[in-house]
Amino acid sequence: MAWGHPEEDILSCVLSKHKSRGYVSLLILLLLITLSGLGMEGYIKANAENRMVRRVAQSRQALYVAEGGIEWAKAHLLVNPGLRKGSLSLDTGRVEIVIVLSGGGYKVTSEGKSGLAIRKIEEILQLDVDAGKWIMKSYQELH
């Protein structure tokens, strides 16, 4: 009959418990790293989407500011037909307007800026003297 040493049995039992604890710790560490990676990916995607939405909103605001510049030019040209440029600051952005005589009418170019976005439009206008209103001959967004 072979007798084993009781110290060896105890030692092997303790070592196997430490090994299993080591594997469990390694698995928990891998799980935490995986979850952290997924969380970081979600954060990066949400942040990128937020930036895209902000840029689209600024682009639309810049277009609206540019259209407001055209309307500003129409109102001021009724009073001062010699007007050739102007600028306007609004809460949502800034607009620069350039007016050029063009075949009996005016070519009005308006550049709106909002945040980092810049939009530019051009209208050719002619005044209907009988009605006292502007007739839009062409509208074009410039890039």
PyMOL commands that set and color helices and strands:
alter all, ss='L'
color gray80, all
select helices_A, chain A and resi 6-79
alter helices_A, ss='H'
color red, helices_A
select strands_A, chain A and resi 85-90+93-102+105-114+117-128+133-142
alter strands_A, ss='S'
color yellow, strands_A
deselect
rebuild
show_as cartoon
